[in-house]
Amino acid sequence: MRAKRDIFLNFSRLFVGFLFIFSGLIKVNDVYGFSYKLEEYFEVFSKHTGWPFHEIFGPWSLGLAGFIAVAETGLALFLLLGYLRHFTAWSLLLMIVFFTFLTAYSAITKAVSDCGCFGDAIKLTPWQSFAKDVVLLGLIGYIFLKREELEAWLPQPWQIMSAWGGVGLIAGLTIYFYLYLPAIDFLPYKVGKNLRQALTPGPTGTPELTDYLPLAQSECAVDELSGKALVLVAKDLSRLEEAEINAWRRLLKDLPKSIKVVGITASPSSVRNTWPQAKGIPVCFAAQDQTVLKAILRASAGALYLEDGVIRAKWGWRQLPEGRAFPF
């Protein structure tokens, strides 16, 4: 009987550990995307309870997203190593109880369409997410009850070095992907995507992308879906820092004349009409929904390069090339 319980404990330990590492690394890879999901939860809680969740926690959503991503992945590593057994078991139990509450709330109220557990890599319905968390709650509950039997799989010095070295590496990757773009892009506007094809109605009569506004139909009247086009992207022009604007200036200086340049932003028309001239960015900015901008680029500012509607490159503002060295 004891051997059977030990087998189940080891199974639970491995299953929970590797699943949390997988889930955590997806959040680490796209910490901006996870922060958007947290903002969505805060907005829903504020609306349903009348309490100022979004006002209090919204400004901290990016920091919270990074902390949760590192904590989830780090605790999974601790569990697999058998390091800090009591702390790890208690932390995992509290975390899964919280996650189970969130997914149950989403499933019952239908307020959030996707929990964001696996980012844009794997989409789960609210009830699928809740079922997953119920299973994990059972497994982690068993681990919690049997926490005294969790064995360390490495000698103590190696265990400590592996545990905290792993946490340091995870934290470093989180910061890197915050500063730059995700290493693996699961977004609908990833490199290689044919926007022209995705915006054309298919056999069902509905295009794959329904929210994106082609810029030929905007006040800029620039067809970015034909020829060579550079699209500057910014959620809010008025909030851009000088470093971000300078990155655009270096990109536009000596840019090949064969490339059409246009911009997209969620800023109001009053800003779109005055900001480019005031900042020395001679580009027409068209209106685009903020949700679309978040799906296009996980950065406050950057650019897309398209050839005949196909996204050939995507840069956050820190990665933008200089116009004279434009790689295409």
URLIN-V607974 format. One record per residue. N is the residue number from 0. RES is the residue in three letters. PHI is phi in whole degrees, 0 to 359 (999 if undefined). PSI is psi as a letter, one per 40 degrees, with the letter a starting at -180 (none if undefined). Layout:
n->[N/N]
res->[RES/RES]
phi->[PHI/PHI]
psi->[PSI/PSI]
//
This chain:
n->[0/1/2/3/4/5/6/7/8/9/10/11/12/13/14/15/16/17/18/19/20/21/22/23/24/25/26/27/28/29/30/31/32/33/34/35/36/37/38/39/40/41/42/43/44/45/46/47/48/49/50/51/52/53/54/55/56/57/58/59/60/61/62/63/64/65/66/67/68/69/70/71/72/73/74/75/76/77/78/79/80/81/82/83/84/85/86/87/88/89/90/91/92/93/94/95/96/97/98/99/100/101/102/103/104/105/106/107/108/109/110/111/112/113/114/115/116/117/118/119/120/121/122/123/124/125/126/127/128/129/130/131/132/133/134/135/136/137/138/139/140/141/142/143/144/145/146/147/148/149/150/151/152/153/154/155/156/157/158/159/160/161/162/163/164/165/166/167/168/169/170/171/172/173/174/175/176/177/178/179/180/181/182/183/184/185/186/187/188/189/190/191/192/193/194/195/196/197/198/199/200/201/202/203/204/205/206/207/208/209/210/211/212/213/214/215/216/217/218/219/220/221/222/223/224/225/226/227/228/229/230/231/232/233/234/235/236/237/238/239/240/241/242/243/244/245/246/247/248/249/250/251/252/253/254/255/256/257/258/259/260/261/262/263/264/265/266/267/268/269/270/271/272/273/274/275/276/277/278/279/280/281/282/283/284/285/286/287/288/289/290/291/292/293/294/295/296/297/298/299/300/301/302/303/304/305/306/307/308/309/310/311/312/313/314/315/316/317/318/319/320/321/322/323/324/325/326/327]
res->[MET/ARG/ALA/LYS/ARG/ASP/ILE/PHE/LEU/ASN/PHE/SER/ARG/LEU/PHE/VAL/GLY/PHE/LEU/PHE/ILE/PHE/SER/GLY/LEU/ILE/LYS/VAL/ASN/ASP/VAL/TYR/GLY/PHE/SER/TYR/LYS/LEU/GLU/GLU/TYR/PHE/GLU/VAL/PHE/SER/LYS/HIS/THR/GLY/TRP/PRO/PHE/HIS/GLU/ILE/PHE/GLY/PRO/TRP/SER/LEU/GLY/LEU/ALA/GLY/PHE/ILE/ALA/VAL/ALA/GLU/THR/GLY/LEU/ALA/LEU/PHE/LEU/LEU/LEU/GLY/TYR/LEU/ARG/HIS/PHE/THR/ALA/TRP/SER/LEU/LEU/LEU/MET/ILE/VAL/PHE/PHE/THR/PHE/LEU/THR/ALA/TYR/SER/ALA/ILE/THR/LYS/ALA/VAL/SER/ASP/CYS/GLY/CYS/PHE/GLY/ASP/ALA/ILE/LYS/LEU/THR/PRO/TRP/GLN/SER/PHE/ALA/LYS/ASP/VAL/VAL/LEU/LEU/GLY/LEU/ILE/GLY/TYR/ILE/PHE/LEU/LYS/ARG/GLU/GLU/LEU/GLU/ALA/TRP/LEU/PRO/GLN/PRO/TRP/GLN/ILE/MET/SER/ALA/TRP/GLY/GLY/VAL/GLY/LEU/ILE/ALA/GLY/LEU/THR/ILE/TYR/PHE/TYR/LEU/TYR/LEU/PRO/ALA/ILE/ASP/PHE/LEU/PRO/TYR/LYS/VAL/GLY/LYS/ASN/LEU/ARG/GLN/ALA/LEU/THR/PRO/GLY/PRO/THR/GLY/THR/PRO/GLU/LEU/THR/ASP/TYR/LEU/PRO/LEU/ALA/GLN/SER/GLU/CYS/ALA/VAL/ASP/GLU/LEU/SER/GLY/LYS/ALA/LEU/VAL/LEU/VAL/ALA/LYS/ASP/LEU/SER/ARG/LEU/GLU/GLU/ALA/GLU/ILE/ASN/ALA/TRP/ARG/ARG/LEU/LEU/LYS/ASP/LEU/PRO/LYS/SER/ILE/LYS/VAL/VAL/GLY/ILE/THR/ALA/SER/PRO/SER/SER/VAL/ARG/ASN/THR/TRP/PRO/GLN/ALA/LYS/GLY/ILE/PRO/VAL/CYS/PHE/ALA/ALA/GLN/ASP/GLN/THR/VAL/LEU/LYS/ALA/ILE/LEU/ARG/ALA/SER/ALA/GLY/ALA/LEU/TYR/LEU/GLU/ASP/GLY/VAL/ILE/ARG/ALA/LYS/TRP/GLY/TRP/ARG/GLN/LEU/PRO/GLU/GLY/ARG/ALA/PHE/PRO/PHE]
phi->[999/296/298/295/295/296/298/292/297/294/298/299/299/290/296/296/300/289/293/291/295/299/297/294/293/296/292/299/299/226/292/298/300/293/295/296/293/297/301/298/298/299/296/295/299/297/293/278/254/81/272/279/302/293/295/279/263/306/297/256/298/292/295/296/298/296/296/296/298/292/296/298/290/295/295/297/295/301/297/295/279/77/263/49/305/291/300/295/296/297/295/295/296/296/294/287/297/295/297/295/298/299/291/295/298/296/292/287/273/58/278/236/284/213/288/79/301/241/58/270/287/225/266/241/290/304/289/296/297/296/299/301/289/296/298/295/299/294/293/290/300/294/301/298/294/255/300/294/265/288/266/285/259/222/301/306/300/291/296/296/297/293/295/282/296/296/296/298/296/297/297/297/295/299/296/298/286/289/287/243/248/304/292/242/263/261/282/291/249/277/300/101/289/266/292/302/292/292/266/269/304/271/302/278/88/242/290/296/254/253/261/286/261/303/286/296/266/264/293/282/52/246/274/281/267/227/66/262/219/249/246/282/235/207/292/219/298/291/257/288/277/298/297/292/294/296/297/295/299/296/292/285/291/64/292/309/294/286/261/287/236/211/232/226/200/264/294/293/299/299/281/300/277/245/298/303/292/294/259/71/245/284/224/278/254/265/284/217/299/298/297/294/298/296/281/282/216/272/199/291/205/172/201/244/242/237/234/52/87/264/287/265/203/218/227/283/297/288/256/299/283/278/302/292/247/301/281/239]
psi->[d/d/d/d/d/d/d/d/d/d/d/d/d/d/d/d/d/d/d/d/d/d/d/d/d/d/d/d/d/g/d/d/d/d/d/d/d/d/d/d/d/d/d/d/d/d/d/d/d/e/i/f/d/d/d/d/d/d/e/e/d/d/d/d/d/d/d/d/d/d/d/d/d/d/d/d/d/d/d/d/e/f/h/g/d/d/d/d/d/d/d/d/d/d/d/d/d/d/d/d/d/d/d/d/d/d/d/d/e/f/d/h/d/h/d/e/d/f/a/e/d/h/h/i/i/d/d/d/d/d/d/d/d/d/d/d/d/d/d/d/d/d/d/d/d/f/d/d/e/h/i/h/e/i/i/d/d/d/d/d/d/d/d/d/d/d/d/d/d/d/d/d/d/d/d/d/d/d/d/a/i/i/d/h/h/e/i/e/f/i/h/e/h/h/d/d/d/d/e/h/h/a/d/e/e/h/i/d/h/e/e/h/h/h/e/d/e/i/e/d/f/h/g/e/e/i/a/h/h/h/h/h/h/h/d/h/d/e/e/h/i/d/d/d/d/d/d/d/d/d/d/d/h/f/h/h/e/e/h/i/h/i/i/i/i/e/i/i/d/d/d/d/d/d/d/d/d/d/e/f/g/g/h/h/h/i/h/i/i/d/d/d/d/d/d/d/h/g/i/d/i/a/i/i/h/i/h/f/e/h/h/d/i/h/h/i/d/e/e/h/i/i/d/d/f/h/e/none]
//
